[in-house]
Amino acid sequence: MTELTTFYDGGCPLCSREIAHYRRLDGGKRIHWVDITTAPEMLAAAGLDPATAMRRLHVQDATGRMIRGVPAFVAIWRRLPGYRLLATVVTALRLTGPLDWGYARFADWRFRRRCQDGTCAIDAPPPQDGLHHGES
């Protein structure tokens, strides 16, 4: 039974390499990996629009709660051997917020770079809710 559904940008070489690494470690198949570039129906079913999904890593837990940014990475790490300690350290030292701040800047830069040449079919403006990290 999967514990999380992870929505990632399979068209991003960096993202794809990182997710491929995590997938190799997910021997228990606890995580369902969804490439948002090939499964728009999965996004819709989760209540995510493509532009929002492209801007940050999102995971949905078994209760349906959507988590994004560094908290999403922590949720993944908790389920992977070799990363559980990292998840514990990041949480215990309260590093999620500062790391998410940095991740948000990197993710915005990655999104602009990924979509600047028109290869990204998503050209909606960023969300105006002021939320760029954490749980939604």
C-alpha positions, 0 to 999 in steps of 0.5 A: 500500500502506498503511503504517499503520492509524489508529483514531480516534473519528469521533464526536468533532468535534475528532478528526474535524476533525484526521483530516480534515485529515490525510486531505487531506494523505495523497495517497499513501494511506499511511494507512488511516483507521478510524472506530472508531464505525462499524467495530467489526469492525476493532477486533476484528481489530486486537486492540483493545477499544472502550474502549481505542480510545476513550481514545487515538489508536492506529495499527497499523504494517505489521508489526502493532505497535500504537502509541498516544498521541503516538508514534501521532501521530508515526508519522502525521506521518512519513508526511504532507508538512508534518508530517515536520519536526515528527515529526523535531523531536519525536523529536530533542528527546525531546519524545514523553514530555512531550507524551504526558503532556499528551496523556494528561491531555487524552485522559482529559478528552475521554473523560470529557466525550464519554461523560458524557451516555450518548452513548458506548456504552463505559462500561468502566473505564480500563485498570489496567495503568498504561500510558497512553501510548507503545507497547503 
